[in-house]
Amino acid sequence: MVDEDSLTVDVEQAADAIGALADTDRIAILVALRNGGRQSFVELQSAAGFEDSGRFNYHLDKLVGRFVAKHEDGYELRAAGSKAVDIVTDERFGESPPPEARPVDAACPSCGHQLRARYADENVEIACPDCSTLVHYGYFPPRGRTTRDADSLFDAYGTCLWRDFTLAYRGVCPYCRGRMSTQVETESDHHLDYPAVSDCLDCGASIATTIGLRLLADPEVVSFLADHGTSPDDRPFWEFDFCIDDSDVTVVSEDPISVSVPIRQGDEMLRVVVDEEGSVVETTRSVPR
């Protein structure tokens, strides 16, 4: 049982924290600490560009405790301070980078045409340009776009998603690091027949994907793919059919629910049975006739 209070955001506390950052002088202090590490009062005052020590002390005092730690030999960023600097200096608050698009080595699960990856308005879309089937849509920070060409951009995005989905599958929210529970659904609004849906018990985030996508970190699946000369580390998830399409998933048991996910490589198939929480309970290799 989860305490309902743990699911409630303290909006006053959040507003107070944001208010403490809404000042150019305080941002200058945080950035100076990020760039220079632990510093004495005098060193930090100089690094942050303050001539008036009284004004500097006033703004520093507003940051100490929540964002800055005070030690006998100086000041340094707390974890919350590091995250605050990342947030306020994030390029998402500036102009969006120019769009990028390229075809990807994957077939549309609906019509079989080649899928396309597109980055625009700070989001990545994997979709079919012929029948408009949407395979995936998600945010990617502008900072991650501006330092990469199109190929490495989409590769990096695939790597980030693989990490996020693996964390969710293992019960860790990729956003707040809180507790996540996963359920395989048979009736869903997620445009999949049998989605694996992970809900965070702390921040309320929800992630829904094919069951196959959650299996990319399973040892038996990784071993099976390796035996056929491929790996989740070498290819983005959308190049694996079982990660973007669940039309071949079959129900093994209805109460409690368990389903079978077929993974085909070459002339061999790995059939993976997962329970209602998406956990692997059985794997079988075979060569279909």
Backbone torsions as a table, in degrees:
resi	resn	phi	psi	omega
1	MET	NA	134.1	-179.1
2	VAL	-102.9	132.6	176.9
3	ASP	-65.3	121.6	-176.6
4	GLU	-61.0	-27.3	179.9
5	ASP	-63.9	-27.7	-178.9
6	SER	-71.6	-14.0	-179.8
7	LEU	-96.0	-1.9	-175.8
8	THR	-98.0	128.3	177.7
9	VAL	-83.3	130.5	175.7
10	ASP	-80.6	94.7	-173.2
11	VAL	-66.7	-32.1	179.4
12	GLU	-67.7	-42.7	178.4
13	GLN	-64.8	-40.7	178.9
14	ALA	-63.9	-43.6	179.6
15	ALA	-64.0	-36.9	179.0
16	ASP	-65.6	-40.5	179.3
17	ALA	-65.2	-43.9	178.9
18	ILE	-64.5	-38.4	179.3
19	GLY	-61.7	-34.4	179.2
20	ALA	-66.6	-20.2	-178.5
21	LEU	-96.8	-10.6	-173.3
22	ALA	-81.1	58.0	-179.3
23	ASP	-158.0	130.4	-176.6
24	THR	-64.1	-33.5	179.6
25	ASP	-65.7	-39.3	-179.0
26	ARG	-72.2	-35.9	175.5
27	ILE	-63.3	-39.4	178.9
28	ALA	-61.3	-37.6	179.0
29	ILE	-67.2	-45.5	-179.5
30	LEU	-63.3	-42.9	179.9
31	VAL	-64.6	-39.7	178.4
32	ALA	-62.3	-38.5	177.7
33	LEU	-70.5	-37.8	177.5
34	ARG	-63.4	-40.4	-176.0
35	ASN	-80.2	-28.5	-173.2
36	GLY	-115.3	-2.4	-179.6
37	GLY	70.0	-159.4	-177.5
38	ARG	-62.7	131.9	-177.5
39	GLN	-140.3	152.0	175.1
40	SER	-73.0	171.0	-179.8
41	PHE	-57.3	-47.9	-177.0
42	VAL	-66.8	-43.2	179.6
43	GLU	-61.9	-43.4	-178.3
44	LEU	-69.1	-38.3	177.8
45	GLN	-59.5	-43.3	179.4
46	SER	-67.9	-44.5	-177.5
47	ALA	-64.2	-33.4	-179.0
48	ALA	-85.1	-5.6	174.4
49	GLY	83.1	28.4	179.5
50	PHE	-96.8	131.8	172.1
51	GLU	-94.5	-33.6	-178.7
52	ASP	-91.2	111.2	-177.7
53	SER	-67.3	-29.0	179.2
54	GLY	-67.6	-44.5	178.3
55	ARG	-65.8	-39.7	177.9
56	PHE	-61.7	-45.5	-179.0
57	ASN	-63.1	-36.6	179.7
58	TYR	-62.2	-48.3	-176.9
59	HIS	-72.6	-36.1	177.3
60	LEU	-62.5	-39.8	-179.6
61	ASP	-62.7	-30.8	178.5
62	LYS	-70.8	-18.1	-177.4
63	LEU	-101.0	-25.1	-177.2
64	VAL	-66.0	134.1	179.5
65	GLY	106.6	-58.8	-177.5
66	ARG	-86.0	-45.7	-174.6
67	PHE	-115.1	-23.3	-176.1
68	VAL	-127.4	136.3	176.9
69	ALA	-99.2	135.7	178.9
70	LYS	-103.9	127.2	178.7
71	HIS	-121.0	171.6	179.8
72	GLU	-62.1	-32.9	-177.1
73	ASP	-103.3	11.9	176.0
74	GLY	147.4	-161.6	-175.8
75	TYR	-124.0	148.4	174.9
76	GLU	-149.1	160.2	179.3
77	LEU	-68.7	137.9	166.1
78	ARG	-83.0	171.2	179.9
79	ALA	-57.5	-40.5	179.2
80	ALA	-64.6	-32.5	178.0
81	GLY	-67.8	-41.1	178.2
82	SER	-62.8	-42.7	179.4
83	LYS	-66.9	-36.7	179.3
84	ALA	-63.5	-41.0	178.3
85	VAL	-62.8	-42.4	178.5
86	ASP	-60.4	-40.1	-177.6
87	ILE	-68.1	-49.5	-173.4
88	VAL	-75.5	-18.8	177.6
89	THR	-103.1	5.6	-179.1
90	ASP	-64.1	136.1	-177.6
91	GLU	-71.1	-4.7	178.5
92	ARG	-65.7	-17.6	-179.7
93	PHE	-86.1	-3.9	176.2
94	GLY	-100.8	-157.1	179.5
95	GLU	-74.2	146.3	178.6
96	SER	-71.8	141.8	175.9
97	PRO	-64.2	161.3	179.5
98	PRO	-65.7	151.9	-179.7
99	PRO	-64.9	155.1	174.1
100	GLU	-137.6	146.9	177.7
101	ALA	-150.8	148.3	176.0
102	ARG	-159.6	151.2	172.9
103	PRO	-71.7	150.6	178.9
104	VAL	-119.4	158.7	-176.0
105	ASP	-81.9	67.5	-180.0
106	ALA	-156.7	146.4	-179.0
107	ALA	-99.5	144.7	177.2
108	CYS	-62.4	130.2	179.7
109	PRO	-68.8	-13.8	-178.7
110	SER	-95.4	-46.7	-174.1
111	CYS	-119.7	-10.4	177.2
112	GLY	87.7	-5.5	178.5
113	HIS	-75.0	164.0	-177.2
114	GLN	-69.1	134.6	178.4
115	LEU	-78.5	161.4	178.2
116	ARG	-128.4	139.1	173.2
117	ALA	-101.5	134.5	-178.4
118	ARG	-138.0	134.0	174.5
119	TYR	-112.0	122.8	178.1
120	ALA	-158.9	144.0	178.7
121	ASP	53.0	37.9	173.9
122	GLU	69.7	17.8	177.7
123	ASN	-129.2	149.8	175.9
124	VAL	-105.1	133.0	178.3
125	GLU	-123.0	127.1	171.7
126	ILE	-108.8	112.6	-172.4
127	ALA	-150.9	168.1	177.4
128	CYS	-94.2	121.8	179.6
129	PRO	-73.4	-12.3	-177.6
130	ASP	-91.6	-48.3	-176.8
131	CYS	-112.1	1.2	176.5
132	SER	68.6	15.7	174.6
133	THR	-64.1	127.4	179.8
134	LEU	-97.0	119.6	179.5
135	VAL	-91.0	-39.4	-179.3
136	HIS	-159.5	151.0	176.8
137	TYR	-149.4	128.7	-179.2
138	GLY	-165.8	163.1	-176.3
139	TYR	-80.7	142.1	172.3
140	PHE	-139.9	124.4	-173.0
141	PRO	-58.3	141.4	177.3
142	PRO	-54.8	-35.1	179.2
143	ARG	-58.0	-36.9	178.6
144	GLY	-73.0	-21.3	179.1
145	ARG	-85.0	-43.4	-171.1
146	THR	-68.8	-19.2	-178.2
147	THR	-98.9	7.6	-175.5
148	ARG	-134.7	152.5	170.0
149	ASP	-81.3	177.7	-172.9
150	ALA	-61.3	-44.0	-177.5
151	ASP	-62.4	-49.9	-177.7
152	SER	-70.8	-25.9	176.1
153	LEU	-60.1	-52.6	-176.6
154	PHE	-71.9	-30.7	174.7
155	ASP	-64.4	-43.3	179.6
156	ALA	-65.1	-39.4	178.9
157	TYR	-62.9	-43.6	177.7
158	GLY	-61.2	-38.7	178.7
159	THR	-64.8	-43.3	179.8
160	CYS	-62.4	-42.3	-179.7
161	LEU	-66.6	-39.8	177.6
162	TRP	-57.4	-42.3	177.6
163	ARG	-64.5	-45.8	-177.9
164	ASP	-62.2	-44.8	-178.4
165	PHE	-67.7	-35.2	178.2
166	THR	-67.3	-41.7	176.8
167	LEU	-60.2	-46.5	-179.5
168	ALA	-60.8	-42.2	-179.8
169	TYR	-62.4	-31.0	-178.3
170	ARG	-95.9	11.7	171.6
171	GLY	89.4	15.0	-179.4
172	VAL	-118.7	124.3	179.8
173	CYS	-68.3	125.1	-179.9
174	PRO	-71.4	-9.6	-178.1
175	TYR	-98.5	-51.2	-176.8
176	CYS	-111.9	-4.7	-177.8
177	ARG	68.3	17.0	176.6
178	GLY	-79.6	-166.9	-175.6
179	ARG	-87.8	132.3	178.0
180	MET	-119.8	139.9	173.6
181	SER	-118.2	143.9	-176.4
182	THR	-119.3	137.5	176.6
183	GLN	-133.2	139.7	172.1
184	VAL	-86.8	124.2	-176.9
185	GLU	-106.1	143.3	177.3
186	THR	-104.9	-17.6	174.1
187	GLU	-129.4	114.6	-169.7
188	SER	-147.4	159.8	175.6
189	ASP	-100.4	14.7	-174.0
190	HIS	-95.3	14.3	176.2
191	HIS	61.6	28.1	174.5
192	LEU	-131.4	153.3	179.4
193	ASP	-73.1	-43.2	-176.8
194	TYR	-137.5	70.2	-177.8
195	PRO	-72.8	149.1	167.4
196	ALA	-93.8	118.0	-174.7
197	VAL	-114.2	119.9	178.1
198	SER	-106.7	126.1	179.0
199	ASP	-117.0	132.7	178.0
200	CYS	-80.9	127.9	-179.4
201	LEU	-78.7	-5.8	-175.9
202	ASP	-112.3	-47.0	-178.9
203	CYS	-105.2	-9.5	177.7
204	GLY	85.4	2.8	178.6
205	ALA	-63.8	149.6	-179.8
206	SER	-133.5	135.8	179.7
207	ILE	-129.0	122.8	179.2
208	ALA	-121.1	128.9	179.3
209	THR	-144.0	173.6	168.5
210	THR	-62.6	153.2	176.0
211	ILE	-63.0	-38.0	-178.4
212	GLY	-56.6	-36.1	179.9
213	LEU	-62.9	-33.2	179.1
214	ARG	-73.1	-14.3	-175.6
215	LEU	-88.8	-2.3	-177.2
216	LEU	-65.0	-17.6	178.1
217	ALA	-102.3	0.2	-179.9
218	ASP	-73.7	132.8	-176.2
219	PRO	-56.8	-40.2	-179.0
220	GLU	-67.0	-38.5	178.9
221	VAL	-69.5	-43.5	178.3
222	VAL	-60.6	-42.5	179.1
223	SER	-64.3	-43.0	179.8
224	PHE	-61.3	-45.6	179.0
225	LEU	-64.2	-39.8	-179.9
226	ALA	-63.5	-37.4	178.1
227	ASP	-63.3	-19.3	179.3
228	HIS	-109.6	20.1	170.9
229	GLY	76.2	24.6	178.2
230	THR	-140.6	169.0	-176.0
231	SER	-156.8	148.7	174.9
232	PRO	-61.3	-21.6	177.7
233	ASP	-75.5	-19.7	-175.2
234	ASP	-97.5	-19.1	-173.6
235	ARG	-136.2	143.4	174.2
236	PRO	-67.6	154.4	-172.7
237	PHE	-59.5	-30.0	-175.6
238	TRP	-71.6	-6.2	175.3
239	GLU	-88.2	-3.3	174.7
240	PHE	-102.5	117.9	-176.5
241	ASP	-54.2	-42.3	-175.2
242	PHE	-69.7	-11.1	179.5
243	CYS	-90.2	-18.0	-177.5
244	ILE	-116.4	-6.2	-177.0
245	ASP	-139.7	129.8	179.1
246	ASP	-116.5	22.4	-178.6
247	SER	-67.6	-20.9	179.3
248	ASP	-91.9	-2.9	178.7
249	VAL	-69.7	136.8	-179.6
250	THR	-126.0	151.9	179.1
251	VAL	-83.4	128.0	176.8
252	VAL	-94.6	-41.1	179.9
253	SER	-144.4	144.1	-178.8
254	GLU	-100.3	-23.1	-177.6
255	ASP	-146.3	95.4	0.4
256	PRO	-77.7	161.5	-175.8
257	ILE	-70.5	136.4	168.4
258	SER	-145.9	145.9	-175.6
259	VAL	-134.4	160.2	-179.4
260	SER	-113.8	129.9	-179.6
261	VAL	-112.5	115.6	177.8
262	PRO	-86.0	132.1	178.2
263	ILE	-121.2	115.8	-175.4
264	ARG	-107.5	133.6	173.4
265	GLN	-140.2	119.5	-177.5
266	GLY	61.5	-130.4	-179.9
267	ASP	-99.6	15.0	-178.1
268	GLU	-119.0	152.2	178.5
269	MET	-130.7	137.7	171.5
270	LEU	-109.2	118.8	177.6
271	ARG	-100.5	121.5	-175.9
272	VAL	-112.4	123.3	177.1
273	VAL	-101.0	128.2	178.2
274	VAL	-121.3	152.4	-179.8
275	ASP	-89.4	-171.2	-174.4
276	GLU	-63.7	-20.0	178.2
277	GLU	-97.7	7.9	179.0
278	GLY	80.2	8.9	-179.9
279	SER	-84.0	139.8	-179.3
280	VAL	-71.9	127.5	178.8
281	VAL	-115.8	-15.1	-178.7
282	GLU	-163.3	142.2	173.2
283	THR	-134.6	141.9	-179.8
284	THR	-140.6	127.7	175.8
285	ARG	-96.5	144.1	178.0
286	SER	-157.7	166.0	173.7
287	VAL	-114.9	100.6	-177.6
288	PRO	-59.2	142.0	178.4
289	ARG	-95.1	NA	NA
